[in-house]
Amino acid sequence: MWFRNIVLKAPLVFYPIRMSKAFTICMLVMEAWIPGQVFCNNVMLNSEAGGVWQEIHLLRAALVWAKKRRCTEYRIWSDTPIDLQAAARRVGGVPTAVRYTVKL
């Protein structure tokens, strides 16, 4: 529902890409405390079994789109237990922050 009602109706803000076994959705963000800079956040990155290498092609296509949209930064992260470090490094990403969790 979110994809159909929000992402597809805002093609200047969202960039959804689909391959045979993987997809990604990127979103442009302007943060209020950093005026004049546009960031590209990778909102979703997902693949089926055997399609993990398609993720790299999707990330590279998203980087090209972000450059065309004059973004100053492309952000890849995961709020899930999935580690995206290998894919991010493959397209030139560097770690920027450390996250900590206290399980209660």
N, C-alpha and C positions, 0 to 999 in steps of 0.2 A: 504494500500500500504506500509506504514512504517513497519507494523508488518511483512508482507511477505518479503519485500526486505531487511530489516535490522535485525530485531529480529531473525527470523528463520535462517538466514545465519550466525549468530554469536553465537553459543550455548555456547561458553566459556565465553562470556561477558554478555549475557542476559539469564534470566530464566523465561520463560512464563509458567504459570500454569493455567489450566482451570478446573472448576468443572461444575456441571449441571446448576447452576444459578449465578456463579461468576467467575471472572478471575483476575489475577494479573501479572504484568511484573516487574521483578527486573533487575538491571543493576549494574555491577561492575564499580567502578570509582577509578582512581588514581589521586590525586590532586598534581599539580606540586610543591606547597609550602609545602607539607608534604610527602617527598619521603619515599618510603618503606612501606607505609600503604595503604591498599586497603579498600575501603568503598563499601557498598551495598546500593544503592538507590532504593526505591520502586517507580517505575515510574508511574505505573497505578494500581489502585485497584478499581474494579467495581463489582456491583452485580445487579441482577434483583430484582423485587419485591418478597419478601419472601426468598431471598437468602443471607441476611446480615450475618447470622451466618456462612455461608461458607467462608466468608472473613477471619474469625479467623483461620480456618483450613489452608487457603492459606498463611496467614502471618506466621504461625508456620512452614509450609513446607519451606517457603522462608528463615526463620531464620536458619533452618537446612542446607540449601544449602549455605548460607552465611558463616556459621561456617566451612563447608567443604572447601570452597574457601579461608579460613583463613582471612576473613574480620575482621577489628578491630571495625567496627561500622555498624549498620543497621539503615538506616534512613527512616522514614515514614513522609510524609508531603503532604499537599494539597494546590495547588494554586487556588482552587475553594472555593465557600462558604460552601462546605461540611466539617464538623468537624470530623476529624478522631481520636479525643482524646480517645473516648471509646474503639475503636478497638486497638489503640496503647497501651493503658494501660492494656488491656486484655492480651497482649503478653509480658508485662514487660517494655514497653516504658516509658520514662520520658521526659517531655518538656525540650527543650534545648534553644529555642530562642523565642522571642516575635516579632511578625510582626505588623507593623503599615501601614495604608493606609490613604492617604488624597484624598478624592474624589473631583475632579475638575469639 
